[in-house]
Amino acid sequence: MHGALAHRGPDGEGYLWLDRDLRPQFVRGERIPAPVIPESARVAAAFRWLKIQDLESQSGQPMSSPDRLRWILFNGEIYNHNSLRAELSHLGERFRTRSDTEVALAAYGRWGKDAFARFDGMWAIVLIDLASREIVLSRDRLGIKPLYYSIERSRLVLASEPKAVALAQESGAWADPFRVHEFLRGLPPQSENLSFFRGVLPFPAGCWASVSLDRELGSDLSPQRFWSLDDFEAEDLPDSAFERKREAFESILIDAVESHSGAAVDLGALLSGGMDTSILVRLLAASAERRGAPAPKTFSVIFADPRMSEWPYMQLVLAKGGLKGHNCVLSPEAAWELTGRVVQAQGQPLLGQDTVAQFQAYRLARDHGTVVVLEGQGSDELLAGMPLYEAQVLVELLSSGRWVRYALELRARMRRYRLNLRQALSVYLFAPRRVRRMESGSVPAYDWLDRDCVDSTRFGPGRVETVGHGASALSRFLYRHVRHTNLPAVLMHQDRSSMSNSVESRVPFLDHRLVEFAFRLPDRFKVNWGVRKRILLDTARKYLPEAVVERRDKGVFIARTGWMGLRERHAAELREMAASPELRNFGLLKHARVVSFVDEFLAGRNHDEMAVWRLYTLWHWIRQFRPAL
């Protein structure tokens, strides 16, 4: 397990184990040979260190309290660690390091499980408390930092990535049929409760759990929630309150960027041509100037195809000064060559091709010596930044019989995004219906998928239906995407892409204060008369060129199907994939029909390139991890 996660921490490592009498032994350093841990050990732990806050050796992990009764393995950042340190010092705590790890350990020692609600940041924590004879787990409010586990015959296994847990399962690595099936149909994960490996589960965000060292472990961890998105609902505010709320939003965002900028290593940001990353890098540049810090670096992936390239918008942002831009051109050939490596990094097949570009952006950052980057994940899910989110407003108007308002809202979007009536109805009416039908399973699956192999009651919860208590369709839709579907998937890909390049990614838009603030906003402060992310757009006008704020063509990172040239350039590899023993023996697939489907694609008789892409990356995953089914 430790070896499988070497990329997550190249700066140091450590081991801790407890014998049958719970006596701790540990070893840590920059490079250490694996110790011989006796089979009789009741607890064994290993840690990889990526130095961020305190570069001195005494901040290495596993870290213990002075009396060695409490030990911590901590992944992430506590952004308010300085204020917590001051408060704890006033209460009599003494600190040996400048690390947030020691603050987290001392906070737990002082306040117990109540400490987690005091943390501002992102974290996955494992605490071994010998005083209370228990192991305590905790994960941040939004699940920015990962923690996976499995329980087999009262044996608890934990790791930052599911592939490491799967390696340690006594039963071996098994594919989860439900997750693979929804993936092959082209659906993003419909539940945050599964991974691609059967029995390897994410510990829920915003929770803690305790495991007794004296009693046999049951089949579940019984997590306890210390934060819930359910507690934040839209306020009934007049239109006149918008500017006051916009100013408050701007203040929180500035403070979030400031707090996320703390590091003892080089810090930069990813930059696309969109509003989210652009405003973050402008705020980061202003923060660096106030602190007298060097100009932050930005990292961008550029495409030569003008239909995909966002380079002109990036140039406008960089031209405002205070930034050092770095970029690389990702060609279709380079992306194809990277695919196997990205599948390895993700530990699962790839739903889209944008994950390859994301991986390359982090590699660019590491190649230029930058260890920490800020990026814009979360803004779309909080503020309704995509057509599918915006469409919920229109669907609700239609279903409630408000025809005049529906027509006016639709016309506003047609004007803003230069759509004809047919295009507008496709985006805002028919597309949401198609998505709902796909998610419910009412749309026929591919004939090469063996649906009889999937039993959701046996293999996992599959789709989660909870949508919170919001009064509007939009608020309920955003709740589900933040809590269960889109955002957990986005954060998972981001973490694995960044950490596979030994880079820490930070997401200021997911500062919990900003999340809580966004969910208290009325819908019209987010979406109104054709304007998406209204409160952010009005804030961005103060910091960004008009061309970036008012652009209408912003799509996904890789927006054009066919850019990789699967049919033209890679027919031989695709035929090899379709005929491979890996796919022939994978129980979810009807192999002869897979071969026929790929042949028809290569002959131009079907054009479902993304389904062929999903099969290709599934093939890579099976070859690399050999999961049984």
C-alpha positions as CSV (number, residue, x, y, z in Angstrom):
1,M,0.0,0.0,0.0
2,H,2.8,2.4,0.9
3,G,4.6,1.8,-2.3
4,A,1.4,2.3,-4.4
5,L,1.2,5.9,-3.1
6,A,4.8,7.0,-3.4
7,H,3.7,9.9,-5.7
8,R,1.7,11.5,-2.9
9,G,4.7,12.3,-0.7
10,P,8.2,12.4,-2.1
11,D,9.7,14.5,0.8
12,G,9.6,12.0,3.6
13,E,7.9,8.9,5.1
14,G,7.1,7.2,8.3
15,Y,5.7,4.1,9.9
16,L,3.9,3.4,13.1
17,W,2.7,0.2,14.6
18,L,1.2,-0.9,17.9
19,D,1.8,-4.3,19.4
20,R,-0.9,-6.4,21.1
21,D,-0.5,-4.4,24.3
22,L,-0.8,-1.1,22.2
23,R,2.8,-0.1,22.8
24,P,3.8,2.2,19.9
25,Q,6.9,1.9,17.8
26,F,7.7,4.3,14.9
27,V,10.3,5.3,12.4
28,R,10.4,8.2,10.0
29,G,12.8,10.1,7.8
30,E,13.4,11.3,4.3
31,R,14.1,7.8,2.9
32,I,13.8,4.8,5.1
33,P,13.8,1.0,4.4
34,A,10.5,-0.6,5.1
35,P,10.6,-1.9,8.7
36,V,9.6,-5.4,9.5
37,I,6.2,-5.0,11.2
38,P,5.3,-8.1,13.2
39,E,2.2,-9.9,12.1
40,S,0.9,-9.7,15.7
41,A,0.6,-5.9,15.4
42,R,-2.9,-4.7,16.1
43,V,-2.4,-1.4,14.2
44,A,0.0,-0.6,11.4
45,A,0.3,2.7,9.6
46,A,2.5,4.4,6.9
47,F,2.6,8.0,5.8
48,R,4.0,9.9,2.8
49,W,5.0,13.5,3.3
50,L,4.7,16.3,0.8
51,K,6.3,19.3,2.6
52,I,4.0,22.4,2.5
53,Q,3.8,24.4,5.8
54,D,6.8,23.5,7.9
55,L,9.8,22.1,6.1
56,E,11.7,20.9,9.2
57,S,12.1,17.3,10.0
58,Q,10.3,17.5,13.4
59,S,7.0,18.1,11.5
60,G,7.2,14.6,9.9
61,Q,4.5,12.1,10.4
62,P,3.2,10.0,12.1
63,M,3.3,12.7,14.8
64,S,2.7,12.1,18.5
65,S,1.6,14.2,21.4
66,P,4.3,14.9,24.0
67,D,3.1,12.0,26.1
68,R,2.8,9.7,23.1
69,L,-0.8,8.8,23.9
70,R,-2.1,10.4,20.7
71,W,-0.8,9.9,17.2
72,I,-1.9,11.6,14.0
73,L,-1.7,10.9,10.3
74,F,-2.9,14.1,8.6
75,N,-3.4,14.8,4.9
76,G,-4.5,18.3,3.9
77,E,-4.3,21.9,5.2
78,I,-5.9,23.7,8.2
79,Y,-6.0,27.2,6.9
80,N,-6.8,28.8,10.3
81,H,-4.0,27.0,12.0
82,N,-2.3,30.2,13.2
83,S,-5.4,31.5,15.0
84,L,-6.0,28.1,16.5
85,R,-2.4,27.9,17.6
86,A,-2.8,31.3,19.4
87,E,-6.0,30.1,21.1
88,L,-4.5,26.8,22.2
89,S,-1.3,28.5,23.4
90,H,-3.4,30.8,25.5
91,L,-5.0,27.7,27.0
92,G,-1.6,26.3,27.9
93,E,-0.6,24.2,25.0
94,R,3.1,24.3,23.9
95,F,4.2,23.7,20.3
96,R,7.4,22.4,18.9
97,T,6.8,23.0,15.3
98,R,5.1,25.5,12.9
99,S,3.0,22.8,11.3
100,D,-0.8,22.7,11.1
101,T,-0.4,18.9,11.8
102,E,0.6,19.7,15.4
103,V,-2.2,22.2,15.7
104,A,-4.7,19.6,14.6
105,L,-3.3,17.1,17.1
106,A,-3.3,19.6,20.0
107,A,-6.9,20.8,19.1
108,Y,-8.1,17.2,19.3
109,G,-6.3,16.7,22.6
110,R,-8.0,19.8,24.0
111,W,-11.5,19.6,22.4
112,G,-11.9,16.0,21.3
113,K,-14.2,15.4,18.3
114,D,-15.5,19.0,18.6
115,A,-12.2,20.2,17.2
116,F,-13.2,19.2,13.7
117,A,-15.9,21.8,13.5
118,R,-13.3,24.5,14.4
119,F,-11.1,23.7,11.4
120,D,-11.2,25.8,8.3
121,G,-9.6,23.7,5.5
122,M,-9.4,20.4,3.8
123,W,-8.3,17.2,5.5
124,A,-8.4,13.5,5.9
125,I,-7.3,12.6,9.5
126,V,-6.5,9.3,11.2
127,L,-6.0,9.7,15.0
128,I,-4.8,6.9,17.2
129,D,-5.9,7.8,20.7
130,L,-4.3,5.4,23.3
131,A,-5.9,7.2,26.2
132,S,-9.4,6.4,25.0
133,R,-8.2,3.2,23.2
134,E,-9.8,4.2,19.9
135,I,-9.0,5.2,16.4
136,V,-10.7,8.4,15.2
137,L,-11.3,9.3,11.5
138,S,-12.3,12.7,10.1
139,R,-12.8,14.2,6.7
140,D,-13.4,17.8,5.8
141,R,-16.9,19.3,5.1
142,L,-16.9,19.0,1.3
143,G,-14.6,15.9,0.9
144,I,-11.8,17.8,-0.8
145,K,-9.3,15.4,0.7
146,P,-9.9,11.7,0.2
147,L,-10.1,8.9,2.6
148,Y,-11.1,5.3,1.5
149,Y,-11.7,2.2,3.6
150,S,-12.8,-1.4,3.5
151,I,-13.9,-3.7,6.3
152,E,-13.2,-7.4,5.9
153,R,-13.7,-9.8,8.9
154,S,-13.3,-7.0,11.4
155,R,-10.1,-5.8,9.6
156,L,-10.2,-2.1,8.8
157,V,-8.0,-0.8,5.9
158,L,-7.6,2.9,5.1
159,A,-5.8,4.8,2.4
160,S,-5.9,8.0,0.3
161,E,-6.8,6.2,-2.9
162,P,-9.0,3.2,-3.5
163,K,-6.4,1.3,-5.5
164,A,-4.2,1.1,-2.4
165,V,-7.1,-0.3,-0.3
166,A,-7.9,-2.8,-3.0
167,L,-4.3,-4.1,-3.0
168,A,-4.7,-4.9,0.7
169,Q,-8.0,-6.7,0.6
170,E,-7.7,-10.3,1.5
171,S,-10.1,-11.2,-1.2
172,G,-8.1,-9.3,-3.9
173,A,-9.3,-6.5,-6.1
174,W,-12.8,-6.8,-7.5
175,A,-14.5,-4.4,-9.9
176,D,-17.8,-2.9,-8.7
177,P,-20.3,-3.8,-11.4
178,F,-22.7,-0.9,-10.6
179,R,-20.0,1.7,-10.9
180,V,-18.6,0.2,-14.1
181,H,-22.0,-0.2,-15.7
182,E,-23.0,3.4,-15.1
183,F,-19.6,4.5,-16.4
184,L,-19.9,2.5,-19.6
185,R,-23.3,4.1,-20.2
186,G,-21.6,7.5,-20.1
187,L,-23.1,8.6,-16.7
188,P,-21.0,10.5,-14.1
189,P,-21.2,8.8,-10.7
190,Q,-24.7,8.9,-9.3
191,S,-23.6,8.4,-5.8
192,E,-20.5,9.3,-3.8
193,N,-20.8,6.1,-1.9
194,L,-19.0,3.8,-4.3
195,S,-15.6,3.4,-6.0
196,F,-14.6,1.3,-9.0
197,F,-13.4,-1.4,-6.6
198,R,-16.1,-3.4,-4.9
199,G,-16.1,-3.0,-1.1
200,V,-13.7,0.0,-1.2
201,L,-15.8,3.0,0.0
202,P,-15.1,6.7,0.5
203,F,-15.4,7.8,4.1
204,P,-18.2,10.4,4.0
205,A,-17.4,14.1,4.0
206,G,-18.2,16.3,7.0
207,C,-18.1,13.3,9.3
208,W,-16.0,11.7,12.0
209,A,-16.1,8.1,13.3
210,S,-14.4,6.2,16.1
211,V,-13.3,2.6,16.1
212,S,-12.6,0.9,19.4
213,L,-9.3,-0.9,19.9
214,D,-10.9,-3.2,22.4
215,R,-14.0,-4.4,20.6
216,E,-14.5,-6.3,17.3
217,L,-15.3,-4.0,14.4
218,G,-18.8,-4.3,12.9
219,S,-19.7,-4.0,9.2
220,D,-19.9,-0.2,9.2
221,L,-18.0,2.7,10.8
222,S,-21.2,4.6,12.0
223,P,-19.9,8.0,10.9
224,Q,-21.2,11.1,12.9
225,R,-21.8,14.3,11.0
226,F,-20.2,17.5,12.3
227,W,-21.4,19.6,9.3
228,S,-24.3,19.4,7.0
229,L,-25.3,21.2,3.8
230,D,-28.9,20.7,4.9
231,D,-28.5,23.5,7.5
232,F,-28.2,26.2,4.7
233,E,-31.2,27.2,2.7
234,A,-32.0,30.2,0.5
235,E,-33.1,33.4,2.3
236,D,-36.1,35.4,1.1
237,L,-34.4,38.6,0.1
238,P,-35.5,41.6,-2.0
239,D,-33.7,42.5,-5.2
240,S,-32.3,45.6,-3.4
241,A,-30.2,43.2,-1.3
242,F,-28.2,42.0,-4.2
243,E,-25.4,44.6,-4.1
244,R,-25.0,44.1,-0.3
245,K,-24.7,40.3,-0.8
246,R,-22.3,40.8,-3.7
247,E,-20.0,42.8,-1.5
248,A,-20.1,40.2,1.2
249,F,-19.4,37.5,-1.4
250,E,-16.4,39.4,-2.7
251,S,-15.1,39.9,0.8
252,I,-15.3,36.1,1.6
253,L,-13.7,35.2,-1.7
254,I,-10.8,37.6,-1.1
255,D,-10.3,36.2,2.4
256,A,-10.5,32.6,1.1
257,V,-7.8,33.2,-1.5
258,E,-5.7,34.9,1.2
259,S,-6.0,32.0,3.6
260,H,-5.4,29.4,0.8
261,S,-2.1,31.2,-0.1
262,G,-0.2,30.2,3.0
263,A,2.8,27.9,2.2
264,A,6.5,27.6,2.8
265,V,6.9,26.4,-0.8
266,D,6.3,27.8,-4.2
267,L,2.6,28.6,-4.9
268,G,0.8,29.2,-8.1
269,A,-2.5,28.7,-9.9
270,L,-4.0,26.9,-12.9
271,L,-5.3,29.3,-15.5
272,S,-7.9,28.6,-18.2
273,G,-9.7,31.3,-20.2
274,G,-12.7,31.1,-18.0
275,M,-14.0,33.5,-15.3
276,D,-13.4,31.2,-12.3
277,T,-9.6,30.6,-12.6
278,S,-9.1,34.1,-14.0
279,I,-10.5,35.9,-11.0
280,L,-8.6,33.6,-8.6
281,V,-5.3,34.4,-10.3
282,R,-6.0,38.1,-10.2
283,L,-6.9,37.9,-6.5
284,L,-3.8,35.8,-5.9
285,A,-1.6,38.4,-7.6
286,A,-3.1,41.1,-5.4
287,S,-2.6,39.0,-2.3
288,A,1.1,38.4,-3.2
289,E,1.6,42.1,-3.8
290,R,0.2,43.0,-0.4
291,R,2.4,40.4,1.3
292,G,5.5,41.4,-0.7
293,A,5.7,37.9,-2.1
294,P,7.0,37.0,-5.6
295,A,4.7,37.1,-8.5
296,P,2.7,33.9,-8.6
297,K,3.1,31.5,-11.5
298,T,0.2,30.4,-13.6
299,F,0.0,27.1,-15.6
300,S,-2.1,26.6,-18.7
301,V,-2.7,23.8,-21.2
302,I,-3.2,25.2,-24.7
303,F,-4.7,23.6,-27.8
304,A,-3.6,24.5,-31.3
305,D,-7.1,24.1,-32.7
306,P,-8.7,27.6,-32.5
307,R,-12.1,26.0,-31.8
308,M,-10.6,24.7,-28.5
309,S,-7.9,27.2,-27.6
310,E,-8.5,29.7,-24.8
311,W,-5.1,31.2,-25.2
312,P,-6.4,34.7,-26.3
313,Y,-8.4,35.0,-23.0
314,M,-5.5,33.8,-20.9
315,Q,-3.3,36.5,-22.5
316,L,-5.8,39.2,-21.5
317,V,-5.6,38.1,-17.9
318,L,-1.8,37.8,-17.9
319,A,-1.5,41.2,-19.5
320,K,-2.9,42.9,-16.4
321,G,0.5,42.1,-14.7
322,G,1.6,40.5,-11.4
323,L,1.7,37.0,-12.9
324,K,4.3,34.8,-14.5
325,G,2.5,32.6,-17.1
326,H,3.7,29.2,-18.1
327,N,1.9,27.0,-20.7
328,C,2.3,23.9,-22.8
329,V,0.6,22.7,-26.0
330,L,-1.2,19.4,-25.6
331,S,-1.3,17.7,-29.0
332,P,-3.7,14.8,-29.8
333,E,-0.7,12.5,-30.1
334,A,0.7,13.5,-26.7
335,A,-2.7,13.1,-25.0
336,W,-3.1,9.6,-26.5
337,E,0.3,8.6,-25.2
338,L,-0.6,9.9,-21.7
339,T,-3.8,8.0,-21.5
340,G,-2.4,4.8,-19.8
341,R,-0.5,6.9,-17.3
342,V,-3.6,9.0,-16.4
343,V,-5.7,5.8,-15.9
344,Q,-2.9,4.6,-13.6
345,A,-3.0,7.9,-11.7
346,Q,-6.8,7.9,-11.4
347,G,-7.0,4.2,-10.5
348,Q,-10.1,4.0,-12.7
349,P,-11.1,4.4,-16.4
350,L,-11.7,7.9,-17.8
351,L,-15.2,9.2,-18.5
352,G,-13.9,12.2,-20.4
353,Q,-10.7,13.3,-22.2
354,D,-10.4,16.5,-20.2
355,T,-8.8,14.5,-17.3
356,V,-5.7,14.0,-19.6
357,A,-5.4,17.8,-20.0
358,Q,-5.9,18.3,-16.3
359,F,-3.1,15.8,-15.5
360,Q,-0.8,17.7,-17.9
361,A,-1.5,21.0,-16.2
362,Y,-0.3,19.7,-12.9
363,R,2.7,18.1,-14.4
364,L,3.6,21.5,-15.9
365,A,3.3,23.1,-12.4
366,R,5.6,20.5,-10.9
367,D,8.1,20.8,-13.8
368,H,8.4,24.5,-12.9
369,G,9.0,23.8,-9.2
370,T,5.6,24.7,-7.9
371,V,4.2,22.5,-5.2
372,V,0.9,24.2,-4.4
373,V,-1.7,25.5,-6.9
374,L,-5.0,27.2,-6.6
375,E,-7.8,26.3,-9.0
376,G,-11.4,27.1,-9.6
377,Q,-13.3,23.9,-8.9
378,G,-16.7,24.2,-7.2
379,S,-17.9,27.5,-8.6
380,D,-20.2,26.0,-11.2
381,E,-21.8,23.7,-8.7
382,L,-22.3,26.5,-6.1
383,L,-23.5,29.2,-8.4
384,A,-25.3,27.4,-11.3
385,G,-22.6,27.9,-13.9
386,M,-23.7,25.4,-16.5
387,P,-26.7,25.2,-18.8
388,L,-28.0,22.1,-17.1
389,Y,-28.2,23.9,-13.8
390,E,-29.7,27.0,-15.4
391,A,-32.2,24.8,-17.1
392,Q,-33.8,23.8,-13.8
393,V,-35.2,27.4,-13.4
394,L,-36.9,27.1,-16.8
395,V,-38.2,23.6,-16.2
396,E,-39.7,24.7,-13.0
397,L,-41.4,27.7,-14.6
398,L,-42.8,25.5,-17.3
399,S,-44.1,22.8,-14.9
400,S,-45.7,25.4,-12.7
401,G,-47.6,27.0,-15.6
402,R,-45.7,30.4,-15.5
403,W,-45.7,30.6,-19.3
404,V,-45.0,34.3,-19.8
405,R,-42.0,34.3,-17.4
406,Y,-40.8,31.1,-19.1
407,A,-40.9,32.8,-22.6
408,L,-39.2,35.9,-21.3
409,E,-36.4,33.9,-19.6
410,L,-35.9,31.7,-22.7
411,R,-35.7,34.7,-24.9
412,A,-33.1,36.3,-22.6
413,R,-30.9,33.2,-23.0
414,M,-31.4,33.1,-26.7
415,R,-30.2,36.7,-27.0
416,R,-27.3,36.3,-24.6
417,Y,-25.9,33.1,-26.1
418,R,-27.0,33.7,-29.7
419,L,-29.3,30.7,-29.9
420,N,-32.2,30.0,-32.2
421,L,-35.4,28.6,-30.8
422,R,-34.5,25.0,-31.7
423,Q,-31.1,25.3,-30.0
424,A,-32.5,27.0,-26.9
425,L,-35.2,24.3,-26.5
426,S,-32.6,21.6,-26.9
427,V,-30.3,23.1,-24.2
428,Y,-32.9,24.2,-21.7
429,L,-35.8,21.7,-22.2
430,F,-34.9,18.5,-24.0
431,A,-31.3,18.0,-22.6
432,P,-32.5,18.0,-18.9
433,R,-35.1,15.5,-19.8
434,R,-32.6,13.3,-21.5
435,V,-30.3,13.4,-18.5
436,R,-33.1,12.4,-16.1
437,R,-34.1,9.5,-18.4
438,M,-30.5,8.3,-18.6
439,E,-30.0,8.5,-14.9
440,S,-33.2,6.6,-14.2
441,G,-32.2,3.9,-16.7
442,S,-35.2,4.4,-18.9
443,V,-33.0,5.1,-21.9
444,P,-31.9,1.7,-23.5
445,A,-28.3,0.8,-22.7
446,Y,-25.8,-0.3,-25.4
447,D,-26.5,-3.8,-26.7
448,W,-23.0,-4.9,-25.7
449,L,-23.7,-4.3,-22.0
450,D,-24.9,-7.2,-20.0
451,R,-27.4,-5.6,-17.7
452,D,-28.2,-8.9,-16.0
453,C,-24.8,-8.6,-14.3
454,V,-25.8,-5.6,-12.3
455,D,-27.8,-5.8,-9.1
456,S,-27.9,-2.5,-7.3
457,T,-29.2,-4.0,-4.1
458,R,-26.2,-6.3,-3.9
459,F,-23.4,-4.2,-5.2
460,G,-24.1,-0.8,-3.7
461,P,-26.5,2.1,-3.4
462,G,-26.0,3.2,-6.9
463,R,-28.0,6.4,-7.2
464,V,-28.6,8.7,-4.3
465,E,-31.8,10.6,-4.4
466,T,-31.5,13.1,-1.5
467,V,-31.8,16.7,-2.6
468,G,-32.0,18.6,0.6
469,H,-34.8,20.9,1.7
470,G,-34.5,23.8,-0.7
471,A,-37.7,25.4,-1.9
472,S,-36.7,25.6,-5.5
473,A,-35.8,23.0,-8.2
474,L,-32.5,24.8,-8.7
475,S,-31.5,24.7,-5.1
476,R,-32.4,21.0,-4.8
477,F,-30.5,20.2,-8.0
478,L,-27.4,22.0,-6.8
479,Y,-27.6,20.3,-3.5
480,R,-27.5,16.9,-5.1
481,H,-24.6,17.8,-7.4
482,V,-22.6,19.3,-4.6
483,R,-23.4,16.6,-2.1
484,H,-23.6,13.4,-4.1
485,T,-22.6,13.6,-7.8
486,N,-20.7,16.2,-9.8
487,L,-18.6,17.8,-7.1
488,P,-17.4,14.6,-5.4
489,A,-16.4,13.3,-8.8
490,V,-14.6,16.5,-9.8
491,L,-12.7,16.6,-6.5
492,M,-11.7,13.0,-6.8
493,H,-10.2,13.6,-10.3
494,Q,-8.5,16.8,-9.1
495,D,-6.9,15.1,-6.1
496,R,-5.5,12.1,-8.1
497,S,-4.3,14.2,-11.0
498,S,-2.5,16.7,-8.8
499,M,-1.1,14.3,-6.3
500,S,0.1,11.9,-9.0
501,N,2.5,14.8,-9.9
502,S,3.3,15.5,-6.2
503,V,1.3,18.8,-6.3
504,E,-1.2,20.0,-3.7
505,S,-4.3,21.5,-5.2
506,R,-6.4,24.0,-3.3
507,V,-9.9,25.2,-4.1
508,P,-10.9,28.6,-2.6
509,F,-14.4,28.5,-4.0
510,L,-15.0,25.5,-1.6
511,D,-14.1,27.4,1.5
512,H,-17.0,26.3,3.7
513,R,-17.9,29.9,4.4
514,L,-18.4,30.5,0.7
515,V,-20.4,27.3,0.3
516,E,-22.7,28.2,3.2
517,F,-23.1,31.7,1.8
518,A,-23.9,30.4,-1.7
519,F,-26.6,28.1,-0.5
520,R,-28.3,30.9,1.4
521,L,-28.6,33.0,-1.8
522,P,-31.9,33.3,-3.7
523,D,-31.9,31.6,-7.1
524,R,-32.1,35.0,-8.9
525,F,-28.8,36.1,-7.3
526,K,-27.2,33.1,-9.1
527,V,-29.2,32.9,-12.4
528,N,-31.3,35.8,-13.8
529,W,-32.4,36.8,-17.2
530,G,-29.9,34.7,-19.0
531,V,-26.9,35.5,-16.7
532,R,-25.2,32.5,-15.0
533,K,-23.2,32.9,-11.8
534,R,-24.6,36.4,-11.6
535,I,-23.0,37.3,-8.2
536,L,-19.6,36.1,-9.4
537,L,-19.9,37.8,-12.8
538,D,-20.7,41.1,-11.2
539,T,-17.7,40.7,-8.9
540,A,-15.4,39.7,-11.7
541,R,-16.1,42.9,-13.6
542,K,-13.9,44.7,-11.0
543,Y,-10.9,42.5,-11.7
544,L,-11.0,41.1,-15.2
545,P,-11.1,42.4,-18.8
546,E,-14.6,42.7,-20.2
547,A,-13.8,40.2,-22.9
548,V,-13.2,37.5,-20.3
549,V,-16.3,38.4,-18.2
550,E,-18.7,38.7,-21.1
551,R,-17.5,35.8,-23.2
552,R,-20.4,33.5,-24.4
553,D,-18.4,30.6,-25.8
554,K,-17.0,29.0,-22.7
555,G,-17.4,25.3,-22.9
556,V,-15.7,22.3,-21.3
557,F,-11.9,21.9,-21.1
558,I,-11.9,19.7,-24.2
559,A,-15.0,20.8,-26.1
560,R,-14.8,19.2,-29.5
561,T,-15.5,15.5,-30.1
562,G,-13.0,14.0,-32.5
563,W,-10.0,16.1,-31.5
564,M,-7.9,13.1,-30.6
565,G,-8.6,11.4,-33.9
566,L,-9.4,7.9,-32.6
567,R,-10.8,6.7,-35.9
568,E,-8.1,8.2,-38.1
569,R,-5.0,7.7,-36.0
570,H,-5.6,4.7,-33.7
571,A,-7.7,2.1,-35.5
572,A,-5.1,-0.6,-34.9
573,E,-5.0,0.0,-31.1
574,L,-8.8,0.1,-30.9
575,R,-9.1,-3.2,-32.8
576,E,-6.5,-4.7,-30.4
577,M,-8.5,-3.5,-27.5
578,A,-11.9,-4.8,-28.8
579,A,-10.4,-8.3,-29.4
580,S,-8.4,-8.4,-26.2
581,P,-8.8,-11.2,-23.7
582,E,-9.3,-8.6,-21.0
583,L,-12.5,-7.4,-22.5
584,R,-13.5,-10.9,-23.7
585,N,-13.3,-12.2,-20.1
586,F,-14.9,-9.1,-18.4
587,G,-18.3,-10.3,-17.4
588,L,-20.2,-7.1,-17.9
589,L,-19.6,-7.1,-21.7
590,K,-21.0,-9.1,-24.6
591,H,-17.7,-9.5,-26.4
592,A,-18.8,-10.2,-29.9
593,R,-21.1,-7.1,-29.8
594,V,-18.2,-5.0,-28.5
595,V,-16.1,-6.0,-31.4
596,S,-18.9,-5.2,-33.8
597,F,-19.5,-1.9,-32.2
598,V,-15.9,-0.8,-32.5
599,D,-15.7,-2.1,-36.1
600,E,-18.8,0.0,-37.0
601,F,-17.2,3.0,-35.4
602,L,-14.0,2.6,-37.3
603,A,-16.0,2.1,-40.6
604,G,-17.9,5.3,-39.9
605,R,-21.3,3.5,-39.4
606,N,-21.6,4.8,-35.9
607,H,-20.1,8.0,-34.4
608,D,-20.2,7.3,-30.7
609,E,-16.5,8.2,-30.1
610,M,-16.9,8.7,-26.4
611,A,-18.3,5.2,-25.8
612,V,-15.3,3.8,-27.7
613,W,-13.0,6.0,-25.5
614,R,-14.6,4.6,-22.4
615,L,-14.1,1.1,-23.5
616,Y,-10.5,1.9,-24.4
617,T,-9.7,3.4,-20.9
618,L,-11.6,0.5,-19.2
619,W,-9.2,-1.8,-21.1
620,H,-6.2,0.1,-19.7
621,W,-7.7,-0.2,-16.2
622,I,-8.3,-3.9,-16.4
623,R,-4.8,-4.5,-17.7
624,Q,-3.2,-2.4,-14.9
625,F,-5.2,-3.5,-11.9
626,R,-6.6,-7.0,-12.9
627,P,-9.9,-6.6,-11.0
628,A,-12.1,-9.7,-10.8
629,L,-15.8,-9.3,-11.5
